Amino acid sequence: MADNKRQPDLEEMLARLGELEIELAAARAEAATLRADLAAMREELARKDQIIAWLQKKIFGKSSERLDPNQLSLDFDEAIMGKPEPLPEAGDTGCAPEEAGAKRRKPRRKKVDLFPRNLPIVIDAVIIPEAVSSDPAAWKEIDEEHQDTLDIVPASLFWRRKTCKKYVSLADPGAPPVMCPMPAPALPGTRCAPRLAAQVIVEKYCDHLPHYRQSQRFERQHDAKIGRATLGGWTHAAARHLAPIGVAIIAELVRATYLQVDETVIEYLSPGNGETKRGYLWVYHSPELGLTYYDWRLGRGHEALCAVLGDGVPGAPNFSGRIGCDGFSAYPTYGNLRGGDVDIGACLAHIRRKFFEARGQDPPAVRKILAKIQELYLIERQLREGGVATPACRLLVRGSRSSRICEELKGLIMAEHGRHLPKSKLGEAISYALGQWEGFERYLRDGAIEIDSNLVENAIRPTKLGVKNYLFFGSADAGKTSALFYTLIDSCKRNDLDPEAYLAEVIGRLPEHATAEQAAELTPAKIAAARRLAENTA
């Protein structure tokens, strides 16, 4: 009887034990899931901490990415850092050797060099002692001393009038009067002379002085009320007048064999939306021609590249050569569209920047990578400062020195590949570097290619200074106007021309509805070449 009673109890215990095992397995599975979720949340929190630290550095920290070699030497010994090889002898490559890491000190300026000495001198007074002036014959002049003070003559604003006389015949008073036709204004549709238009344009696009501030200055200095709407109308009229020169500069640009291209966001007012919208200023720079072209587009697709560089249609102007740029997808898309005519490169500065932003995640690994990149830049700096950075010289030095460092750099990056979260700062830097590596290594095989696209990024900086003052373009058409004047002003600077003098000259010389041939003779490059030729033949 007792045995029969214990039998069901045992069966219940076994059943309960089975249920407990199931609950335990479920609890273990739930614990594993929670651990995985916790690990994922910790990783996500670490990633967001990196983003927050990067944003704090971006807002409050210094923007320079330059690393001090002395600081690097504190973190790594010579076995890790390595010593840059000396440059080849001058007889071997034509490059002057320079001690690695040595900084060229600028000569200390003397007090006399702190002020410009090329300005004209106006004799204000000649002071003679009273004893000498009373009896000049008793004295002999032996020397003189000067007191120079820098002064300025304020600009004057005035009307320049052309008068056309009207005559009537004495013999036939009833005949129609006779008068010469009034000359057309230099800037069609305005009452603005070329020099005043040039000043307004340069003050806004070179000195970053918005039109409303110019209007205030005209009233304060000259008691002349010239509204900012009037100044804007003059600027747009000048842009319409000089537009053929912008087209001529594109024709010069597509003849280059190597270009650096970059784009930047600038907002513009869009009527009816009550807010600004995004536009893009594309910048094209040719190091070989010393030419920069700015193009305004509402979109960021490869169609912007097609509009300037051509889409490969036979008979139309098409760029053919190499493009240095960042990893934005529009560039390889354009390269694929053009086939073998256009070769897309990469920029070491963009690769370096991503590792620099990730240096807080794994400092030892990142510093090794940055140290190798710095070795590559040291070689380029030595070539540049040596004054003999011809393509042939650069190709030889890069093949003997830079190629080995590039292999070591890639090895360091590959060693970190897969060790970090793909969405972390360091993971993104590694993926970006490996994706751009083939395009980056092209600079080792062509001495005309720069190691980065910093030259075109430097051309973007003035536009950002302007945006800090005028905040946005007044309209989409204003973006085209701004792009044209940025093009002309930057091209003047690269050809050692005074932008204000150049604009005043071409506004007066360019006829209304100018032909392509007439505009081509007035580009900054053509005018600078003509002046150099005149100086050499004089």
C-alpha positions as CSV (number, residue, x, y, z in Angstrom):
1,M,0.0,0.0,0.0
2,A,2.8,2.4,0.9
3,D,4.8,1.4,-2.2
4,N,1.8,2.2,-4.3
5,K,1.5,5.7,-2.6
6,R,5.1,6.5,-3.1
7,Q,5.0,5.7,-6.8
8,P,2.8,8.7,-7.8
9,D,5.0,11.0,-5.6
10,L,8.1,9.9,-7.4
11,E,6.4,10.4,-10.8
12,E,5.4,13.9,-9.7
13,M,8.9,14.7,-8.6
14,L,10.3,13.5,-11.9
15,A,7.8,15.6,-13.8
16,R,8.6,18.6,-11.6
17,L,12.3,18.0,-12.1
18,G,11.7,18.0,-15.9
19,E,9.8,21.3,-15.6
20,L,12.6,22.8,-13.6
21,E,15.1,21.8,-16.2
22,I,13.0,23.4,-18.9
23,E,12.7,26.6,-16.8
24,L,16.5,26.5,-16.1
25,A,17.2,26.2,-19.8
26,A,14.9,29.1,-20.5
27,A,16.5,31.2,-17.8
28,R,19.9,30.4,-19.2
29,A,18.8,31.4,-22.7
30,E,17.2,34.6,-21.3
31,A,20.4,35.3,-19.4
32,A,22.5,34.8,-22.5
33,T,20.2,37.1,-24.4
34,L,20.4,39.7,-21.7
35,R,24.2,39.5,-21.7
36,A,24.3,39.9,-25.4
37,D,21.9,42.9,-25.2
38,L,24.1,44.3,-22.4
39,A,27.3,43.9,-24.5
40,A,25.5,45.5,-27.5
41,M,24.3,48.4,-25.3
42,R,27.8,48.9,-23.9
43,E,29.3,48.9,-27.4
44,E,26.6,51.4,-28.6
45,L,27.3,53.5,-25.5
46,A,31.0,53.5,-26.2
47,R,30.3,54.5,-29.8
48,K,28.1,57.4,-28.7
49,D,30.8,58.4,-26.2
50,Q,33.2,58.6,-29.1
51,I,30.8,60.7,-31.1
52,I,30.2,63.1,-28.1
53,A,34.0,63.4,-27.5
54,W,34.5,64.1,-31.2
55,L,31.8,66.7,-31.2
56,Q,33.2,68.4,-28.1
57,K,36.7,68.4,-29.8
58,K,35.1,69.8,-32.9
59,I,33.3,72.6,-31.1
60,F,35.8,73.5,-28.3
61,G,39.1,72.0,-29.3
62,K,41.7,73.2,-31.7
63,S,41.1,72.4,-35.4
64,S,44.8,71.7,-36.3
65,E,45.6,68.0,-37.0
66,R,49.3,68.6,-37.0
67,L,51.3,66.2,-34.8
68,D,54.5,67.3,-33.1
69,P,57.3,64.8,-34.0
70,N,58.7,65.3,-30.5
71,Q,55.4,64.3,-29.0
72,L,55.3,61.1,-31.1
73,S,58.9,60.3,-30.0
74,L,57.7,60.3,-26.4
75,D,55.1,57.6,-27.1
76,F,57.2,55.3,-29.3
77,D,60.8,54.3,-29.4
78,E,62.9,54.3,-32.6
79,A,62.1,50.7,-33.3
80,I,58.4,51.6,-33.7
81,M,58.8,55.1,-35.1
82,G,61.6,54.3,-37.5
83,K,64.0,57.0,-38.9
84,P,63.2,58.6,-42.2
85,E,65.8,57.8,-44.8
86,P,67.9,60.7,-45.9
87,L,67.0,62.2,-49.3
88,P,69.1,60.9,-52.2
89,E,72.1,62.9,-53.2
90,A,71.6,65.9,-55.4
91,G,73.6,64.3,-58.2
92,D,71.3,61.3,-58.2
93,T,67.8,62.9,-58.2
94,G,68.4,66.6,-58.4
95,C,66.9,67.0,-54.9
96,A,68.9,68.7,-52.1
97,P,69.2,66.6,-49.0
98,E,67.8,67.9,-45.7
99,E,68.0,66.5,-42.2
100,A,64.8,64.6,-41.4
101,G,62.5,66.4,-39.1
102,A,64.5,69.7,-39.1
103,K,62.3,72.8,-39.2
104,R,63.4,75.7,-41.3
105,R,63.5,78.8,-39.2
106,K,62.2,81.9,-40.7
107,P,64.7,84.8,-40.6
108,R,63.9,87.3,-37.9
109,R,62.3,90.4,-39.3
110,K,64.0,93.7,-38.6
111,K,62.0,96.8,-37.5
112,V,62.4,98.4,-40.9
113,D,60.7,95.4,-42.5
114,L,57.5,95.7,-40.4
115,F,56.2,98.4,-42.7
116,P,55.9,98.5,-46.5
117,R,58.7,100.4,-48.2
118,N,57.4,100.3,-51.8
119,L,54.9,103.1,-51.3
120,P,55.3,106.6,-52.8
121,I,56.7,109.3,-50.5
122,V,55.1,112.8,-50.2
123,I,57.4,115.4,-48.8
124,D,55.3,117.2,-46.1
125,A,57.9,119.6,-44.8
126,V,61.6,120.3,-44.9
127,I,62.6,121.7,-41.5
128,I,65.7,123.9,-41.4
129,P,67.2,125.3,-38.1
130,E,66.5,129.0,-37.5
131,A,70.2,129.8,-37.3
132,V,70.7,128.3,-40.8
133,S,67.7,130.0,-42.4
134,S,68.8,133.4,-41.1
135,D,72.3,133.0,-42.6
136,P,72.4,130.1,-45.2
137,A,75.8,131.1,-46.6
138,A,77.5,130.4,-43.2
139,W,76.4,126.8,-43.2
140,K,77.0,123.6,-45.2
141,E,74.5,120.7,-45.4
142,I,76.2,117.4,-44.5
143,D,73.3,115.0,-43.9
144,E,69.5,114.7,-43.2
145,E,67.2,112.6,-41.1
146,H,63.7,111.5,-42.0
147,Q,60.6,111.0,-39.9
148,D,58.1,108.9,-41.9
149,T,54.5,108.4,-40.8
150,L,52.2,106.1,-42.8
151,D,49.1,108.0,-44.0
152,I,46.1,107.5,-46.3
153,V,44.0,109.6,-48.6
154,P,40.3,108.7,-48.1
155,A,38.5,107.5,-51.2
156,S,36.1,109.9,-52.8
157,L,32.7,109.0,-54.3
158,F,31.6,111.2,-57.3
159,W,29.6,111.2,-60.4
160,R,31.5,110.8,-63.7
161,R,29.5,112.6,-66.4
162,K,29.6,112.3,-70.2
163,T,27.8,115.2,-71.9
164,C,26.4,115.0,-75.5
165,K,25.7,118.4,-77.0
166,K,22.6,118.9,-79.0
167,Y,22.6,121.3,-82.0
168,V,20.0,122.9,-84.2
169,S,20.8,124.3,-87.7
170,L,20.8,128.1,-88.0
171,A,20.0,127.8,-91.7
172,D,17.1,125.5,-91.1
173,P,15.7,125.9,-87.6
174,G,12.8,123.5,-88.3
175,A,15.1,120.6,-89.1
176,P,15.6,117.9,-86.4
177,P,18.3,118.7,-83.9
178,V,21.7,116.9,-84.3
179,M,23.3,115.0,-81.3
180,C,25.7,112.1,-81.0
181,P,24.2,109.0,-79.5
182,M,24.9,108.5,-75.8
183,P,27.7,106.0,-75.2
184,A,26.6,102.7,-73.7
185,P,27.5,102.3,-70.0
186,A,30.4,100.0,-69.2
187,L,28.2,97.9,-67.0
188,P,24.9,97.5,-69.0
189,G,21.7,98.5,-67.3
190,T,23.4,100.3,-64.4
191,R,24.8,103.7,-63.4
192,C,27.9,102.1,-61.9
193,A,31.4,102.7,-63.2
194,P,33.8,99.8,-63.6
195,R,36.0,100.8,-60.7
196,L,33.1,101.2,-58.3
197,A,31.7,97.8,-59.4
198,A,35.1,96.2,-58.9
199,Q,35.3,97.6,-55.4
200,V,31.8,96.4,-54.4
201,I,32.6,92.9,-55.8
202,V,36.0,92.5,-54.1
203,E,34.8,93.8,-50.8
204,K,32.1,91.1,-50.7
205,Y,33.8,88.1,-52.2
206,C,37.4,88.8,-51.2
207,D,37.1,90.9,-48.0
208,H,33.8,89.2,-47.0
209,L,32.0,92.5,-46.4
210,P,28.2,91.9,-47.0
211,H,26.3,94.5,-49.0
212,Y,24.4,95.9,-46.0
213,R,27.7,96.8,-44.3
214,Q,29.0,98.4,-47.5
215,S,25.8,100.4,-47.7
216,Q,26.4,101.6,-44.1
217,R,30.0,102.5,-45.0
218,F,28.9,104.6,-48.0
219,E,26.5,106.6,-45.9
220,R,29.0,107.0,-43.0
221,Q,32.1,108.0,-45.1
222,H,30.5,109.7,-48.2
223,D,27.0,110.7,-47.0
224,A,25.6,108.7,-49.9
225,K,22.6,106.5,-49.4
226,I,23.2,103.5,-51.7
227,G,20.9,100.6,-50.6
228,R,22.0,97.0,-50.4
229,A,19.4,96.2,-53.1
230,T,21.2,98.6,-55.5
231,L,24.5,97.0,-54.6
232,G,23.1,93.6,-55.2
233,G,21.7,94.7,-58.6
234,W,25.1,96.0,-59.6
235,T,26.7,92.7,-58.6
236,H,24.3,90.6,-60.6
237,A,24.6,92.9,-63.6
238,A,28.4,92.5,-63.4
239,A,28.0,88.7,-63.2
240,R,25.8,88.7,-66.3
241,H,28.3,90.9,-68.1
242,L,31.3,88.7,-67.1
243,A,29.7,85.3,-67.6
244,P,31.5,84.6,-70.9
245,I,34.8,84.8,-69.1
246,G,33.6,82.1,-66.7
247,V,32.8,79.9,-69.7
248,A,36.3,80.6,-71.1
249,I,37.8,79.5,-67.9
250,I,36.0,76.2,-68.1
251,A,37.5,75.7,-71.6
252,E,41.0,76.3,-70.0
253,L,40.1,73.9,-67.1
254,V,39.2,70.9,-69.3
255,R,42.6,71.1,-71.0
256,A,44.3,70.1,-67.8
257,T,45.5,66.5,-67.2
258,Y,45.2,66.5,-63.4
259,L,42.5,68.1,-61.3
260,Q,41.6,68.3,-57.6
261,V,37.9,68.5,-56.9
262,D,35.9,69.0,-53.8
263,E,32.4,70.3,-52.8
264,T,31.0,72.1,-49.8
265,V,27.5,72.9,-48.5
266,I,26.3,76.5,-48.6
267,E,22.6,77.3,-47.9
268,Y,20.5,79.6,-49.9
269,L,17.1,81.3,-49.5
270,S,14.2,79.5,-51.3
271,P,11.1,81.7,-51.7
272,G,7.9,80.2,-50.5
273,N,9.5,77.7,-48.1
274,G,10.2,80.2,-45.3
275,E,13.7,78.7,-44.7
276,T,17.0,78.0,-46.3
277,K,17.8,75.0,-48.5
278,R,21.0,73.3,-49.2
279,G,23.1,74.0,-52.2
280,Y,26.6,72.9,-53.1
281,L,29.7,74.9,-54.3
282,W,31.9,72.6,-56.3
283,V,35.6,73.6,-56.6
284,Y,37.9,72.5,-59.4
285,H,41.6,73.2,-59.1
286,S,44.4,72.5,-61.5
287,P,47.9,72.6,-59.8
288,E,49.7,72.5,-63.2
289,L,47.8,75.5,-64.6
290,G,47.3,77.4,-61.4
291,L,43.6,77.6,-62.2
292,T,40.6,77.3,-59.9
293,Y,36.9,77.2,-61.0
294,Y,33.9,77.4,-58.7
295,D,30.6,75.9,-59.8
296,W,27.2,76.3,-58.0
297,R,24.8,73.4,-58.1
298,L,21.6,72.6,-56.1
299,G,22.5,68.9,-56.0
300,R,25.5,66.8,-55.1
301,G,25.3,64.0,-57.7
302,H,27.8,63.2,-60.4
303,E,25.7,65.3,-62.8
304,A,27.5,68.3,-61.5
305,L,30.8,66.8,-62.7
306,C,29.3,66.0,-66.1
307,A,28.2,69.7,-66.5
308,V,31.7,71.0,-66.0
309,L,34.1,68.3,-67.1
310,G,31.9,66.7,-69.8
311,D,30.0,63.4,-70.0
312,G,32.1,61.9,-72.8
313,V,29.9,62.9,-75.7
314,P,32.2,63.1,-78.8
315,G,32.7,66.6,-80.1
316,A,32.0,68.4,-76.8
317,P,34.8,69.6,-74.5
318,N,35.6,66.7,-72.2
319,F,38.2,66.5,-69.4
320,S,40.6,63.5,-69.7
321,G,43.1,62.7,-67.0
322,R,43.2,62.1,-63.2
323,I,41.0,63.5,-60.5
324,G,42.2,63.8,-56.9
325,C,39.3,63.8,-54.4
326,D,37.8,62.3,-51.3
327,G,35.7,59.1,-51.0
328,F,32.4,60.6,-51.9
329,S,30.4,58.3,-54.2
330,A,29.8,60.8,-57.0
331,Y,33.4,60.7,-58.1
332,P,33.7,56.9,-58.8
333,T,30.3,57.1,-60.4
334,Y,31.6,59.8,-62.8
335,G,34.8,57.8,-63.4
336,N,32.7,54.7,-64.3
337,L,30.6,56.8,-66.7
338,R,33.8,58.1,-68.4
339,G,35.4,54.7,-68.6
340,G,39.2,54.8,-69.1
341,D,39.3,58.6,-69.8
342,V,39.1,59.6,-66.2
343,D,41.1,58.0,-63.4
344,I,39.8,58.7,-59.8
345,G,42.5,59.0,-57.1
346,A,42.3,59.5,-53.3
347,C,43.4,61.9,-50.7
348,L,45.7,61.0,-47.8
349,A,44.5,64.0,-45.8
350,H,41.0,62.5,-45.6
351,I,42.4,59.1,-44.6
352,R,44.5,60.7,-41.9
353,R,41.6,62.9,-40.7
354,K,39.4,59.8,-39.9
355,F,42.2,58.2,-37.9
356,F,42.9,61.5,-36.1
357,E,39.3,61.7,-35.0
358,A,39.5,58.1,-33.8
359,R,42.7,58.5,-31.8
360,G,40.9,58.3,-28.4
361,Q,39.5,54.8,-29.1
362,D,42.8,52.9,-29.3
363,P,45.6,55.5,-28.9
364,P,48.7,53.2,-29.3
365,A,47.4,51.7,-32.6
366,V,46.2,55.0,-34.0
367,R,49.5,56.8,-33.1
368,K,51.5,54.2,-35.0
369,I,49.3,54.8,-38.1
370,L,49.6,58.6,-37.7
371,A,53.3,58.4,-37.3
372,K,53.7,56.5,-40.6
373,I,51.5,59.0,-42.4
374,Q,53.6,61.8,-41.0
375,E,56.7,60.1,-42.5
376,L,55.0,60.3,-45.9
377,Y,54.2,64.0,-45.4
378,L,57.8,64.7,-44.3
379,I,59.1,63.4,-47.6
380,E,56.7,65.6,-49.5
381,R,57.6,68.6,-47.4
382,Q,61.3,68.0,-48.1
383,L,60.7,67.9,-51.8
384,R,58.6,71.0,-51.7
385,E,61.0,73.0,-49.6
386,G,63.9,71.9,-51.7
387,G,62.4,73.8,-54.6
388,V,62.9,71.0,-57.0
389,A,59.7,69.1,-56.7
390,T,59.4,68.3,-60.4
391,P,57.2,65.3,-61.4
392,A,60.3,63.3,-62.4
393,C,62.1,64.1,-59.1
394,R,59.0,63.3,-57.0
395,L,58.4,60.0,-58.9
396,L,62.0,58.9,-58.2
397,V,61.9,59.8,-54.5
398,R,58.5,58.3,-53.9
399,G,59.5,55.1,-55.5
400,S,62.6,54.7,-53.4
401,R,61.3,55.9,-50.1
402,S,57.5,56.5,-50.0
403,S,56.5,53.1,-51.4
404,R,58.1,51.2,-48.6
405,I,56.4,53.4,-46.0
406,C,53.1,52.9,-47.7
407,E,53.5,49.1,-47.5
408,E,54.2,49.5,-43.7
409,L,51.2,51.8,-43.3
410,K,48.9,49.4,-45.0
411,G,50.2,46.5,-42.8
412,L,49.4,48.5,-39.7
413,I,45.9,49.2,-40.9
414,M,45.3,45.6,-41.9
415,A,46.5,44.5,-38.5
416,E,43.6,46.5,-36.9
417,H,41.1,45.3,-39.5
418,G,38.3,43.3,-37.8
419,R,39.4,44.2,-34.3
420,H,37.0,47.1,-33.9
421,L,33.3,47.7,-34.3
422,P,32.5,48.6,-37.9
423,K,30.4,51.6,-36.8
424,S,33.0,52.9,-34.3
425,K,35.2,55.8,-35.3
426,L,38.3,53.6,-35.7
427,G,36.3,50.9,-37.6
428,E,35.0,53.5,-40.0
429,A,38.5,54.9,-40.4
430,I,39.9,51.5,-41.3
431,S,37.1,50.7,-43.7
432,Y,37.5,54.1,-45.4
433,A,41.3,53.8,-45.7
434,L,41.2,50.3,-47.2
435,G,38.4,51.4,-49.6
436,Q,40.5,54.3,-50.8
437,W,43.9,52.6,-50.8
438,E,44.0,51.7,-54.5
439,G,43.3,55.3,-55.5
440,F,45.7,56.7,-53.0
441,E,48.6,54.6,-54.2
442,R,48.3,56.1,-57.7
443,Y,50.4,59.0,-56.4
444,L,53.4,56.6,-56.2
445,R,53.2,56.0,-59.9
446,D,52.8,59.6,-61.1
447,G,54.9,62.4,-60.0
448,A,52.4,65.0,-61.1
449,I,49.8,63.8,-58.6
450,E,49.7,65.4,-55.2
451,I,49.6,63.3,-52.0
452,D,46.3,64.9,-51.0
453,S,43.7,67.3,-52.2
454,N,44.6,70.1,-49.7
455,L,45.1,72.6,-52.4
456,V,41.5,72.5,-53.4
457,E,40.4,72.5,-49.8
458,N,42.4,75.7,-49.3
459,A,40.4,77.2,-52.1
460,I,37.2,76.5,-50.2
461,R,38.3,78.3,-47.0
462,P,37.6,81.9,-48.3
463,T,34.0,80.9,-49.1
464,K,33.5,79.7,-45.5
465,L,34.8,83.0,-44.2
466,G,32.2,84.8,-46.3
467,V,29.4,82.5,-45.1
468,K,30.2,83.5,-41.5
469,N,29.3,87.1,-42.4
470,Y,26.4,86.8,-44.9
471,L,25.2,83.4,-43.6
472,F,23.7,82.2,-46.9
473,F,23.1,83.1,-50.5
474,G,20.1,85.2,-51.1
475,S,18.8,82.9,-53.9
476,A,19.8,80.1,-56.1
477,D,20.8,82.6,-58.8
478,A,23.0,84.4,-56.2
479,G,24.9,81.2,-55.8
480,K,25.9,81.3,-59.5
481,T,26.9,84.9,-59.2
482,S,29.1,84.1,-56.1
483,A,30.7,81.1,-57.9
484,L,31.7,83.3,-60.8
485,F,33.3,86.0,-58.7
486,Y,35.1,83.4,-56.4
487,T,36.5,82.0,-59.6
488,L,37.8,85.3,-61.0
489,I,39.2,86.5,-57.7
490,D,41.0,83.2,-56.9
491,S,42.4,83.0,-60.4
492,C,43.7,86.6,-60.0
493,K,45.5,85.6,-56.8
494,R,47.1,82.6,-58.4
495,N,48.3,84.7,-61.3
496,D,49.6,87.6,-59.1
497,L,47.0,90.0,-60.3
498,D,45.2,92.6,-58.2
499,P,41.5,91.4,-58.3
500,E,40.1,94.9,-58.0
501,A,42.3,96.2,-60.8
502,Y,41.6,93.2,-63.0
503,L,37.8,93.4,-62.6
504,A,37.8,97.1,-63.3
505,E,39.8,96.5,-66.5
506,V,37.7,93.6,-67.9
507,I,34.4,95.3,-67.1
508,G,35.5,98.2,-69.2
509,R,37.1,96.2,-72.0
510,L,34.5,93.3,-72.4
511,P,31.9,94.4,-74.9
512,E,28.2,93.6,-74.3
513,H,27.2,90.2,-75.7
514,A,30.9,89.3,-76.1
515,T,31.9,86.3,-78.2
516,A,33.8,83.3,-76.8
517,E,37.0,84.5,-78.5
518,Q,36.8,88.0,-77.0
519,A,36.1,86.5,-73.5
520,A,39.0,84.0,-73.9
521,E,41.5,86.9,-74.2
522,L,40.4,88.4,-70.9
523,T,40.7,85.5,-68.5
524,P,43.2,86.1,-65.6
525,A,45.6,83.5,-67.0
526,K,45.6,85.2,-70.4
527,I,46.1,88.7,-69.1
528,A,48.9,87.6,-66.7
529,A,50.6,85.8,-69.6
530,A,50.3,88.9,-71.8
531,R,51.8,91.1,-69.1
532,R,54.7,88.7,-68.5
533,L,55.4,88.7,-72.2
534,A,55.4,92.5,-72.3
535,E,57.8,92.7,-69.4
536,N,60.2,90.2,-70.9
537,T,60.2,92.0,-74.3
538,A,60.5,95.5,-72.8
